[in-house]
Every structure is written in structure tokens, then in C-alpha cells.
């Protein structure tokens, strides 16, 4: 036998695992189709999302030792609140400069920029005004013996509203506020040095230009209040198939329970509007999840694009790099190409961010062509999902649980061969040919 040849026993085991994952993938796809046929798109906090949670609960009750639902208040307007805020804040800041009160303009602009960065940058929504009710669902499969470790598999069952504009246009309002903030700072400097930039009767040309800029900026921001259309994506690959994967994993671990590892399977509402569901769930279960390992599934479409995230929330939040790279090793050991990368700026966020914020080892498995994918569009249907991506995701998840069960998760891996090293940049980031919709 050559040194690179796989032993016969290993080949047999791999074929058996692939067959098992294939059958589970068909189960996941069947569940996804059933929910789509019954409910269609599932906007966060909508009746369809609530009914989806009920279907997920019933499915988990057939396999899990215990199943719980968690009602969560959903602020369905948080995703457009910044635009609405800037409609009033931007002209107010400019006018405060013109009437000689730039100090107030600085305060307002700083508050708006902070709110925008926290909510749209870090995905930590502030000052929620709940208008709907959502539901998280999770099931628990206890080990045969006393639990010594916990693995958490997560996904979300809500689907995204379809955007009217490209993502980069959403940055323009923040740019306008930043410009108005700079104007306020300059005017403050002038005031402090007793040099008056704007006098009570400033030149007509300057008045015209300032007025034109003010009206133009106001009009542009006003149009962005309609950033989202009334349509909601079907959400098959983003992210109902991931929920199907959870239900398939539940069947597997019910049939073949682990000895010392507790398995938790959780599906969240409100992911598409700044992770509201997962944030509430992790906050409620923080103590019992101490030491858990979390694998989140999001946008499972293509087997050629297996990626485990090392950073999340527009690259502002560190996930578990060791876990992401361990999952890459698992995938490659099974013959699958995979990478561990950072989500880029404007890449949005996944529910793994909520797990990382309470100190858990967490990563997200995504399998999508992010630059030209169909997620967040009306084409996100069952036909867009390659069954091989589902099969590979399930196989990796089972193998990850087995490593935790055998207490081998953090064992040293053999070095990646030189060719693989050359393929991966030192500071990897997901590369987009255009700005993503996520």
C-alpha cells in the first residue's frame, strides 16, 4: 500500500458515512419542501414564521428528549429605522450649523453614527420597539450517560425581505451625516477661535449651494426609507434547508445517541433583522450553555463553496478560529474542499455572532457563492439547493459531534499540505465581486 493510499477499512467507513449523510440529506430536503409548500416566505415575526416554528417543534418532538419554544418580541422596523432617523437628523445638523449651534450638531451626528455602527455594523440593535412576536424553538437529545459536553447546532427559519437598492447605497446616509458632522466640527473650531465662518447675511451663492446640498441629501435619504420592497424571499437555502438539517441531525442522534455529549438543536426567528431571535435565546440560556461548542448553518446552496467563518458581523466580531479551522480539517478529511474565512464588511452577520458574544466556541458553516448567489432574492427556492451541499454539511456536523464525544476536538491536526497553504491567504477574508445583499 502506498503511503498516500487510504486503508480499505477507512474507505468502507467513509462510504458508509456518506450513505448515511445522503439519506439524512433527503430527509432534510423533504422537510424543507413540506414547509415551503405549506407556508411559503416567512418574514420575521409574521404568522408564517410562527407557523413554521410550530412545524419545527412538532418535528423535533418526534426525536428529542425535550423541546421548548421561546416567545420573543420582534422589532420589524429596526432595519429601516436608521434611514427614518437620518431623514430628520441630517437636515437638523446642517441647520444647526447655519444658525450658529454646531455643538448641538456634533452631539446629534455622533449619536446617529454610533447608532448606525452598533446596529448596522456590529449587529447589536439598540432601542428596540417591538411590534410583532416571534418564536424560537429548540430540542435537546440527552446522552446515554451523564453529560460531560454539549454541542449546539443552530439555524434560523425566517426569510429575508427583498432589497430594492444595492447595499452600497445604504452607506450614503451615513456618509451625509459624517459630512454634516465634519461641518459641525469645523464650525465649532471657527466659533472657538472667534472667527465667524457664517455670518447672519452670508453670500447668496453660498446660500444657494448649501440649500441645494441640503435638499438633495434630504431627498436621497427619503428615498431610502423604501429600501425594502414588500416582497419576501422564499428562503429555501437561506435558511430553511438549514432547519431541515437540524431535523435530520435530530433523527440521527436519536437513533445513534452519544454517550457523554448533549446535543441541542435550535432554530431562531428574527435573524434577518439583526439577530434578534438568537440574541434573546443565548441570553436566556447562557448559564446552561457554558462550555458548549456551536455550529451554525446559514445559506446552504453549493458544495463547492464550503466556508467556516472566523469573523462575523461585518468582520467586527471574532468567532472561534480554532473551531473553524478544525471544521476545515474535518471537511478535507472527508474529501471535501473547504476554507475558514472572515465575513467581509457589508457581509452582514449570522447567528454564530450571538453565541460568540456570550463566550462560546462558535462558527458558521455557509455554502454559497456570496458574490452572485440567489439568497435574499425571489430565486431562493428549493431548486437552487444542490443536495450535495446538504449531504456534506450533515456529514461534517456528525463528525464534529463524534470528535467532541471522544474528547479529540482540540487534538493537534496534521499540517495542511503546502499546496493548501499557498491557496489560503494569511489573513483570509471572503472576497466579493460585488457588494453582498446579506
Number of C-alpha atoms within 10 A of each C-alpha: 6 6 6 6 8 10 11 9 9 10 12 11 11 16 13 12 16 17 14 15 25 19 12 24 26 17 18 26 22 15 22 23 19 13 20 19 10 12 15 20 26 25 26 31 24 19 15 19 26 22 16 25 25 16 17 24 22 12 19 26 18 14 21 22 13 14 20 13 16 16 15 22 18 23 22 23 15 19 18 16 15 23 22 17 16 26 21 13 21 26 21 18 26 23 18 17 24 20 11 19 17 25 17 16 29 23 13 18 25 15 13 20 19 13 18 24 15 14 21 23 21 19 24 18 21 11 9 14 12 14 11 15 19 24 25 26 25 25 26 20 21 22 22 13 12 11 15 14 19 22 22 21 25 25 30 30 32 33 29 26 24 19 19 13 14 13 17 12 13 18 13 15 24 21 12 20 25 18 16 26 25 15 19 26 17 15 23 23 15 14 17 10 9 9 12 14 14 16 11 9 7 11 10 9 9 11 13 11 11 15 15 12 14 18 12 12 19 19 12 15 25 17 12 21 17 15 21 16 11 10 15 21 24 28 30 32 30 31 27 34 32 32 29 28 30 28 28 25 25 27 19 17 19 18 10 11 18 21 15 19 25 24 26 23 26 27 30 30 34 32 23 26 27 25 22 26 30 27 23 18 23 19 13 12 11 15 10 10 20 14 15 20 21 24 26 27 29 24 27 31 31 21 23 15 19 24 26 30 30 25 27 28 28 20 22 17 18 17 28 22 19 16 24 25 21 20 25 22 22 20 23 15 12 17 11 16 15 21 24 27 22 26 25 21 17 19 22 20 29 30 31 30 28 27 28 20 16 16 16 21 22 29 33 30 28 25 26 24 18 21 14 13 17 22 29 23 19 17 16 22 20 20 11 16 23 16 21 17 21 27 22 23 23 26 24 22 23 15 17 21 24 15 14 19 21 12 14 11 18 11 9 8 11 7 9 11 8 8 8 10 11 10 9 13 9 8 7 16 18 17 14 13 8 12 17 20 21 16
